[in-house]
Amino acid sequence: MCPPAARRPAGPRAMSVEVTILGAGVAGLTVASEITRRGGAVTLLDRTGPPGPHGCSWWAGGMLAPWCEAESAEEPVLRLGREALDWWDSHAGGVTRAGTLVLALGRDGGELDRFARRSTRHAALDAPGVAALEPDLAGRFRRGLFFAGEGHLAPRAALDALRARLEAAGVRIGQGEDPGPGPVIDCRGLAARDALPDLRGVKGEMLVLRCPDVSLSRPVRLLHPRIPLYIVPRGDGVYMLGATSIESSERGRITARSMLELLSAAYALHPAFGEAEILEIGVDARPAFPDNLPRLRRRGATLYVNGLYRHGFLLSPAMARMAADHLFHTTRPEMMDEDLSER
């Protein structure tokens, strides 16, 4: 077990807060960051150690796109997700605020109209407008939607930045899941099904491609009735391409159908992706509750932070803030479920 972090003065109550956090994915790292920022002492444990390919945070798109997500998500995703851009900028850096471009092929124009009706804070673009934003897509799309207020980050760099900042504050990531006595915040994701029986897995499959013949400056969402695609630039001709949402907790393989559909959608965006090099194939299962909204749940001395679904980087800052508020001030956060301590 790691030694507790050195405490920073933040008033008498903050000085008394010591907590063990289980799980070093995006939820655990953001919660640890909020608690240490307020002067609390944190022991951070993960059964597999620091962030890496074993965790679904590693395979995230890193899109900080609350207005786009509101097209299909419940209202709290938009309201709480708006905190994410500033939080990541101040805690990890590396946020690119270039907006999001949403497109549809001519035959799928109705999907673009539906997306526009169900979302806000976007500007309608004609073909010259699309070309002005992304010159390599000139002549390929007659219209689109631009969400100028959104951004994106590189998830692996962001996780590493949080870890480095925590280590500078005296917090190390220990390997294991035995918290010992005292308050515990459980951020184990899908592994917490042993205590949260209504948690389910939603499988996501993604690819990392190298395609130096295409230059994109921002995430692009290509709408399709069956499998919407998003492609996120990582720099130097590298792109993250994703992602499926399959009701399954299976975490080990990509299906031939998913691979075909992802690559076909990328080719439809730009034919040069047909010559792309596949650098990585990622598969994992995201933790989700029945309504796909996150929850804070308390059982005895343990507070569970879970259910981020496919909004891990977008919603973890707000969930971390609420968990820290509850820990320091014993408030009942907005996303707190009923007390389960007697179950």
N, C-alpha and C positions, 0 to 999 in steps of 0.2 A: 504494500500500500504506500502511496506517495505521502510525504509529509505535507501538512496543511500549508497553504500559501501564506506568506507574510501579509499581515493586515495593514491596510492604509487607513489613517484616521478619517472617520466619516461620521462622528457623533457616537454617543454611548450605545445606541441600539445596533448600529452597523458593526461596532467592535465585538459584539457578542454573537454575531452570526457565523456559524461554521457548518458547512454542508458538504455531503458527498454527492457527486453527480455521476450517474452511471450512463455510459455511452459518449463517445467522442466523435459523433457525426455532427452535422450542421446544427442540430437542436442542442446537443450537449455543449458544444463550443460556444454557441451564442448565449446560452444560459450562464455558463461559467464566466463569460466576458461581462455580462450585466452585473453579476454578483460581485466579482472582483472590482469592477469599476466603482461600486458603492461601498467598498471597504470590507466586504465579507471574505472569509477564508474558505477556500475550495480544495477538496480532494477530488480529482477527476480520474475515473476508472473506466476501462474498456476491455472486454475480454480478448479483443484482437489487437489492442494497442492503438497507435496514432492513426489518423485517417489514411485510407488507401483503397485499393480496388475491392476490398471486402465489404465496403459500405455503399449504400445507394447514393449518398451525397457526392461520392466520387464521380458518378455518372450523370450528374445533373446538367441541365442546359445552362443554368445561371442567368436566366432571363428575369429581369426585375420589371415585370410588365403587368401591373395590376389592372389597367384599363382593358387590355386584351383579355386577361383571364376572366374578367367580369362577364364576358360574352357567354360563358358556360358555367360559371361558378356562382356560389351564393354571395350575398351582399358583403359579409365580413371580409371576404378575400380582397375586394377592392379597398375597403376602408382601412383594414389593417395592413394590407400590402403597400400602401402609400408610404409607410414608414421606412421601407426597406432601402431605398436608394441612399438616403442620407445616413442611415445606420451603417451600411456597408462602407460608404465613403469614409466615415470617421473612424471605423474600427479596423478596416482591412485595406482600404484604398482599392485602386484598380477598377473602379466603376466607370464604364463608358456610357455617356449619356447622349447617344445618337438616335434614340427613338426605335420604334419597331415599324417595319413595313409589312402590310398584309396584302396578299395578292390572291388571285384566282385565275385559272385558265378560262378562256372564253366560254366553254361549255358549262363551267361552274360559276357563272356570274351571279346566279341566285344565292350561292353560298356567301358571296361578298356582300350582297344586299342584306342578307340575314344577319351577318356579323355586324354590319353598320347599325342596324336597328337595335341590336342587343348590347351595344357598347357606346361609350362617350369619349370625349377628348380626342377626337381624331379629325383629320382633314382628308377630304376626298381628293384623289389625284387622277388626272388624265394621263395618257401615254407620255407626253413630254414631262409631266411631273414625276412619274416613276423613273424616267430616264435621268432626270436631273439629280435624283437621290442616289440611284444606282446605275451608272452609265453602262455597266456590263449587261444590264437587263433591258437596254433600249430596244424598242421594237418588238418585245416579246409579250408585253401585257398592255392592254388598252386602258386599264384603270386599277386603282388600288386605294388603300387607306393608310394614312401615316399617323402614328401615335407618337408625337414629338416628345412627350414628357417621360417616356420610358427609357430604360437602360439595360445593360447587361454586364456581367463580370465573368471571369474565369474561375469556376468553382474550386479547382484544386489549389490555385494560387491564393484564393480567399481563405480556404481552410488552413493552409500553411501559415498565412499571415496571422490568423487568430491564434493558432497554436504558438507561434513565436511570441506574440504579445503576452499570452498567458504565461509562458515560460519566463519571460522577463519580469513578470510579477511574482514569480516563485511557484507557479503551478506546473506540475509535471503530469503527464498522462501515464498512469500506472496500468499494468495489465492484470485484469481480473474483474470480478463482479461481487466481491464480498465487502460490503460497505462498512461493516462494524456498527457500533451504536451511533445514535444521533440522527438528525434529519437527512433524508435522502431525496434527491430529485432524479427520477428515472426517465432517461431520454434514450432508451435502447431501441426505439423503433419497433420493427416487427417482432423482435425477440421478446418484447413485453407482452405477447399474447398469453404468457403463462399467468398474467395478472389481469389482463384486459381482454376478456373473451370475445368482445364484439369488434376487435381489431382484425382487419383483413389485409391481404396482400393484393396490390395491383401491379402487375408485371409491366416493366418498361424495357424496351430494347432500343439501342442507339448505336450509331457508328461514328467514328472519327475518321475523316477523309483528308487527304492532301490533294488539292486541286489548284495549282499555281496559275492556271489559265483563267480563273474566275476571281474577281476582286469584289467583295461585298463589305460594306462599312458598318452594317447593323444587322440584327436578327431579322430574318425574313420568314414569314408564315405563309405557306402555300395551302389554301383551303381546298378540301376535297371531301365529298360526302362520306367517304369510308375511312380514310386515314389522313387527317391533316398533318402536314409536315412542318417542322421548323428547322431552320439551319442557322447556326450561330457562328460568326467568325471568331477564330482564336488567334489570328495573325499568321503571317508568313505562309499564306495559302492553305492553312489548316482550318477545317470546319467541323463542328459537332452537328450531326444529323440525327434528329429524333422526332418523335418517339412514340412507341405504341403504348396503349393502355389496355391491358388484358386482365380480366378478373382471374388472377392466379397468383399463388405464393411461390411458384417455381422460379428459381433464380439462376439457373445454370446454363441455359442455351437459348440461342435465337432460332426462330423457326425459318424455314425456307421462304414461307409466304411473307413474313415480316421483312426479311432481307430484300426480297423482290420488290415489295411495295415501297419501302424506303428509298431504294436506289432508283426505282421508276419515277417516283415523285421528284427526286433530285435532278434526274435527267430532264424531266418536264420543265423544271425551273430554268435549267441551262444545260444544253447538250454536252458541254465540256465536262460535266460531272460523270459522264459515261467513261471517261478516261482517268478518273480519280484513283488514287492509291488508297486502299483501306488500311488505315493504321491500327485501329482498335475496334473491337466489337464489345459492347457493354450490355449486360443484362442484370437486372435486379428487380426486387419487389418493393414497392413503396408502401408504407403503413398508412391505412385509411380506416376511418370509422364509417358507418353506414351512410351518413350524409356528406362525406368527403370534407368535413370541416375539422380542424384541430381541436383538441380538448386539453384542459388541465383537470386532473382528477386526483383527489387525495384519498389515500387509504392508510390509516394509522399515521406513522411518521413519514410516509413516502408520498411525494407529490409526483404524479406522472405528467409528462409533457409529450404529447404524441399525436398521431393522426395528421401529419403535415401533407400527406397524399403527394401530389406532384408540385406542391408549392413550398418546398423546403426552404430555399433561399429567400423566397418572397415573404413568407410568414414567420420564419423563425425569429427575426428581431422583435416582432410584436409579442410573440409567445414568451420570449425570454424576458421582455420588459414586465409582462404580467406575472410571470413566475417570481421575479425579483421583488415586485411590489408586494406580492402575497407573503413572501418570506420575511421581508423587512417590516412590513406594516400590517400583516395579517388581514389584508383586504380580500374581498371576494372578487377575483378577476372576472371580466366579461365572459371569457370562454371556459369558466369553471363549471364542470358538471356537478351533479348532486354528490354529497359526501358519501363515499362508499365504504367508510371505515367499519361499518357494522355488517358488511356482506362477506 
